[in-house]
Amino acid sequence: MSRTVVDIHVLQTVPPSNLNRDDTGTPKSAVYGGVRRSRVSSQAWKRATRTAFRQLLDPAELGVRTKKVAELIGETIRELQPVVTPEESWELAKAVVEAGTGASLAVPERKKPKKNKNSAKAAKAAEEAEGAEEAKPLPPESKYLMFLSAQQRRGLAELAVEGREDIGGFLKAKANKERAREIADTRHSVDIALFGRMVADGADINVDAAAQVAHALSVHAVENESDYYTAVDDRNEADETGAGMIGTVEFNSATLYRYAALDVDRLADNLGQGVAEDADRATPVRRAVEAFVRGFVSSLPTGKINTFAHHTPPDAVVVKLRERRSVNFVGAFEEPTMAESGSGHVRQASERLAEQIADVEREFGEEALATWVVLAGRNTAKLAEAGTRVTLDELVASVGAAVAERQGGRQ
């Protein structure tokens, strides 16, 4: 049985920047092909893609990932039943979330504010404020981030309102507990369907991700550099020399190879009917695919972006529609590109990628059903041979239409 798979390959040059850093503030890296490369983690780019969805999709099509799930669902409960107090709404939400997901929710320990040792008056005021804060009840939270769609949150809120008179007894009924479970495991949002969901206490409602995102790697060797900076006190007099603050920030610049694979059939299974009850199967899948292609291609992790302003679009995008399996072409860069005098890395990377695509598809019989390319700049010219030249808007529309056509035949 044939599948529907979308592969996205991106070459993107970023100037001095620190898109994704480790716990010491150093840009992440990895050894590949025997040399140190710049690396941007898959999690960083998935986060950037999810953030881009806010401008591409309706809020009803997106989920929220939070520990504060009782507070969030409690707000919907109070919208449905304005007479319910916040405290009662939290308890109702706690009950239905625990029934629906198997997770345990508990009131977190209250964080104590730091005491001011320099002023007795300030310390006393802080103690009084702390006492008043102690008197305020806190909503229960889950032990880990929970990912629920707008439809799942509303469905659980409606169930809580229905059983409000005796929520414990209401959920002891097997039929009602199964309803809670069904609500939590259907009508998934686009981001849950794409990136998956893990519920540690309820493995049966886990969602396998339809999208896979590779760590972005530089096509060449990279050495991190360090920027020493100072800040001058604006109130300094003319005879006051020196800086008011000094520091360092590490950075590098790189031409990155980025890759993502999307299992459209799994995406369709995860989404089901999508947000609209009367929608055909192909429509929500098309919207999700189009949002993912545009979001992944256009997004950028925002690490240190105010310091470096690394707002660079991709140099080249190659998207392939396949019916057998995903194919990652990172092997084109196992031998790092070498910057020739006055040339940079993009031209060599484009030539390498074009050759790798042709070789792998010919030798392993991995020809794609369709290939589209978006190119910017003369150094990417070699990749024009890889497929049909389009703009980004045309790419998104073409991939969406091709996916919808195949899904229409799958219904």
For each residue, the residues with C-beta under 8 A, 3 or more apart:
1:
2: 323 324
3: 263 264 265 322 323 324 325
4: 263 264 265 321 322 323 403 406 407 410
5: 261 262 263 264 321 322 323 324 325 326
6: 261 262 264 289 293 319 320 321 322 399 403
7: 259 260 261 262 319 320 322 326 327 328 368
8: 258 259 260 261 262 293 296 297 317 318 319
9: 257 258 259 317 318 319 320 329 353
10: 256 257 258 259 296 297 314 316 317 318
11: 219 255 256 257 258 314 315 316 346 349 350 353 380
12: 216 255 256 258 312 313 314 315
13: 253 254 255 256 312 315 344 345 346
14: 17 19 253 254 256 300 310 312
15: 253 308 310 312
16: 225 227 251 252 253 308 310
17: 14 27 251 252 253 303 304 305 308 310
18: 21 25 27 249 250 251 252 303 304 307 308
19: 14 27 40 44 300 301 303 304 310
20: 27 28 39 40 41 44 301 303
21: 18 24 25 26 27 28 250 303 304
22: 25 26 27 28
23:
24: 21
25: 18 21 22 249 250
26: 21 22 29 224 250
27: 17 18 19 20 21 22 38 224 250 251 252
28: 20 21 22 38 39 40 41
29: 26 36 37 38 39 222 224
30: 36 37 39 215 217
31: 34 35 36 37
32: 35 37 217 330 333 334
33: 37 333 334 335 336
34: 31
35: 31 32 221 336
36: 29 30 31 221 222 223
37: 29 30 31 32 33 217 218 220 221 222 254 336
38: 27 28 29 217 218 222 252 254 256
39: 20 28 29 30 215 216 217 218
40: 19 20 28 44 45 215 216 256 258 301
41: 20 28 44 45 215
42: 45 46 213 214 215
43: 46 47
44: 19 20 40 41 47 48 301 303
45: 40 41 42 48 49 213 216 258 296 299 301
46: 42 43 49 50 195 211 213
47: 43 44 50 51 301
48: 44 45 51 52 299 300 301 302
49: 45 46 52 53 213 292 295 296 299
50: 46 47 53 191 195 295
51: 47 48 54 299
52: 48 49 55 56 294 295 298 299
53: 49 50 56 57 62 190 191 291 295
54: 51 57 59 62
55: 52
56: 52 53 290 291 294 295
57: 53 54 61 62 190 287 291
58: 61 62 275
59: 54 62 150
60: 150 151 275
61: 57 58 150 189 190 274 275 287
62: 53 54 57 58 59 149 150 189 190 191
63: 147 148 149 150 152 188 189 191 192
64: 72 147 148 150 153
65: 145 146 147
66: 69 72 145 146
67: 141 142 143 144 145 146
68: 71 72 139 141
69: 66 72 73 93 97 105 141 142 146 148 153
70: 73 74 90 93 94 97 105 139 140 141 142
71: 68 74 75 90 93 139 141
72: 64 66 68 69 75 76 93 153
73: 69 70 76 77 89 93 96 97 153 156 157 160
74: 70 71 77 78 86 89 90 92 93 139
75: 71 72 78 79 89
76: 72 73 79 80 153 154 157
77: 73 74 80 81 84 89 92 93 157 160 161
78: 74 75 81 82 84 86 89
79: 75 76 82 157
80: 76 77 157 158 161
81: 77 78 84 161 164
82: 78 79
83:
84: 77 78 81 88 89 92 161 164
85: 88 89
86: 74 78 89 90 137 139
87: 90 91 137
88: 84 85 91 92
89: 73 74 75 77 78 84 85 86 92 93 160
90: 70 71 74 86 87 93 94 137 139 140
91: 87 88 94 95 167
92: 74 77 84 88 89 95 96 160 161 163 164 167
93: 69 70 71 72 73 74 77 89 90 96 97 156 157 160
94: 70 90 91 97 98 105 140
95: 91 92 98 99 160 163 167 168 171
96: 73 92 93 99 100 156 157 159 160 163 167 171 180
97: 69 70 73 93 94 100 101 103 105 142 146 156
98: 94 95 101 102 103 104 105
99: 95 96 171 176 177 180 181
100: 96 97 152 156 180 181 183 184 205
101: 97 98 146 184 199 201 202 205
102: 98 199 201 202 205
103: 97 98 142 143 144 146 199 200 201 202
104: 98 142 143 201
105: 69 70 94 97 98 140 141 142
106: 140 141 143
107: 137 138 139 140 141
108: 138 140 141
109:
110: 133 134 138
111:
112: 130
113: 126 129 130
114:
115: 123 126 127
116: 119 122 123 126
117: 123
118: 122
119: 116 122 123
120: 123 124
121: 124 125
122: 116 118 119 125 126
123: 115 116 117 119 120 126 127
124: 120 121 127 128
125: 121 122 128 129
126: 113 115 116 122 123 129 130
127: 115 123 124 130 131
128: 124 125 131 132
129: 113 125 126 132 133
130: 112 113 126 127 133 134
131: 127 128 134 135
132: 128 129 135 136
133: 110 129 130 136
134: 110 130 131
135: 131 132
136: 132 133
137: 86 87 90 107
138: 107 108 110
139: 68 70 71 74 86 90 107
140: 70 90 94 105 106 107 108
141: 67 68 69 70 71 105 106 107 108
142: 67 69 70 97 103 104 105 145 146
143: 67 103 104 106 200
144: 67 103 200
145: 65 66 67 142
146: 65 66 67 69 97 101 103 142 199
147: 63 64 65 191 192 197
148: 63 64 69 152 153 156 184 192
149: 62 63 152 153 187 188 189 192
150: 59 60 61 62 63 64 153 154 189 275
151: 60 154 155 187 189 275
152: 63 100 148 149 155 156 183 184 186 187 188 189
153: 64 69 72 73 76 148 149 150 156 157
154: 76 150 151 157 158
155: 151 152 158 159 183 187
156: 73 93 96 97 100 148 152 153 159 160 180 183 184
157: 73 76 77 79 80 93 96 153 154 160 161
158: 80 154 155 161 162
159: 96 155 156 162 163 176 179 180 183
160: 73 77 89 92 93 95 96 156 157 163 164 167
161: 77 80 81 84 92 157 158 164
162: 158 159 170
163: 92 95 96 159 160 166 167 169 170 171 176
164: 81 84 92 160 161 167
165: 170
166: 163 169 170
167: 91 92 95 96 160 163 164 170 171
168: 95 171 172
169: 163 166 172 173
170: 162 163 165 166 167 173 176
171: 95 96 99 163 167 168 176 177 180
172: 168 169 176 177
173: 169 170 176 177
174: 177 178
175: 178 179
176: 99 159 163 170 171 172 173 179 180
177: 99 171 172 173 174 180 181
178: 174 175 181 182
179: 159 175 176 182 183
180: 96 99 100 156 159 171 176 177 183 184
181: 99 100 177 178 184 185 205
182: 178 179 185 186
183: 100 152 155 156 159 179 180 186 187
184: 100 101 148 152 156 180 181 202 205
185: 181 182 204 205
186: 152 182 183 272
187: 149 151 152 155 183 272 273 275
188: 63 149 152 192 193 197 207 270 271 272
189: 61 62 63 149 150 151 152 192 193
190: 53 57 61 62 193 194 271 284 287 288 291
191: 50 53 62 63 147 194 195
192: 63 147 148 149 188 189 195 196 197 207 270
193: 188 189 190 207 210 267 270 271 288
194: 190 191 209 210 211 262 267 270 288 292
195: 46 50 191 192 209 211
196: 192 206 207 208 209 210
197: 147 188 192 205 206 207
198: 206
199: 101 102 103 146 202 203 205 206
200: 103 143 144 203
201: 101 102 103 104
202: 101 102 103 184 199 205 206
203: 199 200 206
204: 185
205: 100 101 102 181 184 185 197 199 202
206: 196 197 198 199 202 203
207: 188 192 193 196 197 270
208: 196 266 270
209: 194 195 196 212
210: 193 194 196 262 263 264 266 267 270
211: 46 194 195 260 261 262 263 267 292
212: 209 260 261 262 263 326
213: 42 45 46 49 259 260 296
214: 42 217 258 259 260 328 330
215: 30 39 40 41 42
216: 12 39 40 45 256 257 258 259
217: 30 32 37 38 39 214 256 257 330 333
218: 37 38 39 221 222 254 255 256 257
219: 11 254 255 256 257 332 333 336 337 345 348 349 352
220: 37 254 255 333 336 337 338 339 345
221: 35 36 37 218 336
222: 29 36 37 38 218 252 254
223: 36 252
224: 26 27 29 250 251 252
225: 16 250 251 252
226: 248 249 250 251
227: 16 248 249 250 251
228: 246 247 248
229: 246 247 248 249
230: 243 245 246
231: 243 244 245 246
232: 236 243 244
233: 236 240 243 244
234:
235:
236: 232 233 240 244
237: 240
238:
239:
240: 233 236 237
241:
242:
243: 230 231 232 233 246
244: 231 232 233 236
245: 230 231
246: 228 229 230 231 243
247: 228 229
248: 226 227 228 229
249: 18 25 226 227 229 304 307
250: 18 21 25 26 27 224 225 226 227
251: 16 17 18 27 224 225 226 227 304 308
252: 16 17 18 27 38 222 223 224 225
253: 13 14 15 16 17
254: 13 14 37 38 218 219 220 222
255: 11 12 13 218 219 220 315 337 344 345 346 349
256: 10 11 12 13 14 38 40 216 217 218 219
257: 9 10 11 216 217 218 219 329 330 332 333 349 353
258: 8 9 10 11 12 40 45 214 216 296 314
259: 7 8 9 10 213 214 216 328 329 330
260: 7 8 211 212 213 214 292 296
261: 5 6 7 8 211 212 326 328
262: 5 6 7 8 194 210 211 212 267 289 292
263: 3 4 5 210 211 212 266 267 326
264: 3 4 5 6 210 267 268 285 289 403 406 407
265: 3 4 268 269 410
266: 208 210 263 269 270
267: 193 194 210 211 262 263 264 270 271 285 288 289
268: 264 265 271 281 285 407 410
269: 265 266 272
270: 188 192 193 194 207 208 210 266 267
271: 188 190 193 267 268 274 284 285 288
272: 186 187 188 269 284
273: 187 276 277 279 281 284
274: 61 271 279 283 284 285 287
275: 58 60 61 150 151 187 279 284
276: 273 279 283 284
277: 273
278:
279: 273 274 275 276 283 284
280: 283 408 411
281: 268 273 284 285 407 408 410 411
282: 285 286 403 404 407 408 411
283: 274 276 279 280 286 287 404
284: 190 271 272 273 274 275 276 279 281 287 288
285: 264 267 268 271 274 281 282 288 289 403 404 407
286: 282 283 289 290 400 401 403 404 407
287: 57 61 190 274 283 284 290 291 400
288: 190 193 194 267 271 284 285 291 292
289: 6 262 264 267 285 286 292 293 399 400 403
290: 56 286 287 293 294 396 397 399 400
291: 53 56 57 190 287 288 294 295
292: 49 194 211 260 262 288 289 295 296
293: 6 8 289 290 296 297 319 395 396 399 400
294: 52 56 290 291 297 298 392 396
295: 49 50 52 53 56 291 292 298 299
296: 8 10 45 49 213 258 260 292 293 299
297: 8 10 293 294 314 317 374 392 395
298: 52 294 295 313 392
299: 45 48 49 51 52 295 296
300: 14 19 48 305 310 311 312
301: 19 20 40 44 45 47 48
302: 48 305
303: 17 18 19 20 21 44
304: 17 18 19 21 249 251 307 308
305: 17 300 302 308 309 310 311
306: 309
307: 18 249 304
308: 15 16 17 18 251 304 305
309: 305 306
310: 14 15 16 17 19 300 305
311: 300 305
312: 12 13 14 15 300
313: 12 298 376
314: 10 11 12 258 297 317 374 376
315: 11 12 13 255 346 350 375 376 377 379 380
316: 10 11 346 350 353 373 374 375 376 380 383
317: 8 9 10 297 314 373 374 375 392 395
318: 8 9 10 353 357 371 372 373 383 386 387
319: 6 7 8 9 293 371 372 373 387 395 399
320: 6 7 9 327 368 370 371 387
321: 4 5 6 368 369 370 371 399 402 403
322: 3 4 5 6 7 325 326 327 366 368 369
323: 2 3 4 5 369
324: 2 3 5 366
325: 3 5 322 366
326: 5 7 212 261 263 322
327: 7 320 322 360 361 366
328: 7 214 259 261 331
329: 9 257 259 332 353 356 357 360
330: 32 214 217 257 259 333 334
331: 328 334 356 360
332: 219 257 329 349 352 353 355 356
333: 32 33 217 219 220 257 330 336 337 349 352
334: 32 33 330 331
335: 33
336: 33 35 37 219 220 221 333
337: 219 220 255 333 345 348 349 352
338: 220 348
339: 220 343 344 345
340: 343 348
341:
342:
343: 339 340 347 348
344: 13 255 339 347 379
345: 13 219 220 255 337 339 348 349
346: 11 13 255 315 316 349 350 377 379 380
347: 343 344 350 351 379 380 382
348: 219 337 338 340 343 345 351 352
349: 11 219 255 257 332 333 337 345 346 352 353
350: 11 315 316 346 347 353 354 379 380 381 382 383
351: 347 348 354 355 382
352: 219 332 333 337 348 349 355 356
353: 9 11 257 316 318 329 332 349 350 356 357 383 386
354: 350 351 357 358 382 383 385 386
355: 332 351 352 358 359
356: 329 331 332 352 353 359 360
357: 318 329 353 354 360 361 386
358: 354 355 361 362 385 386
359: 355 356 362 363
360: 327 329 331 356 357 363 364 366
361: 327 357 358 364 365 366 367 368
362: 358 359 365 367
363: 359 360
364: 360 361
365: 361 362
366: 322 324 325 327 360 361
367: 361 362
368: 7 320 321 322 361 371 387
369: 321 322 323 402
370: 320 321 387 388 398 402
371: 318 319 320 321 368 386 387 388
372: 318 319 387 388 390 394 395 398 399
373: 316 317 318 319 383 384 386 387 388 389 390
374: 297 314 316 317 389 390 391 392 395
375: 315 316 317 380 381 383 384 389
376: 313 314 315 316 380
377: 315 346 380
378: 381
379: 315 344 346 347 350
380: 11 315 316 346 347 350 375 376 377 383 384
381: 350 375 378 384
382: 347 350 351 354 385
383: 316 318 350 353 354 373 375 380 386
384: 373 375 380 381 389
385: 354 358 382
386: 318 353 354 357 358 371 373 383
387: 318 319 320 368 370 371 372 373
388: 370 371 372 373 398
389: 373 374 375 384
390: 372 373 374 394 395 398
391: 374 394 395
392: 294 297 298 317 374 395 396
393: 396 397
394: 372 390 391 397 398
395: 293 297 317 319 372 374 390 391 392 398 399
396: 290 293 294 392 393 399 400
397: 290 393 394 400 401
398: 370 372 388 390 394 395 401 402
399: 6 289 290 293 319 321 372 395 396 402 403
400: 286 287 289 290 293 396 397 403 404
401: 286 397 398 404 405
402: 321 369 370 398 399 405 406
403: 4 6 264 282 285 286 289 321 399 400 406 407
404: 282 283 285 286 400 401 407 408
405: 401 402 408 409
406: 4 264 402 403 409 410
407: 4 264 268 281 282 285 286 403 404 410 411
408: 280 281 282 404 405 411
409: 405 406
410: 4 265 268 281 406 407
411: 280 281 282 407 408
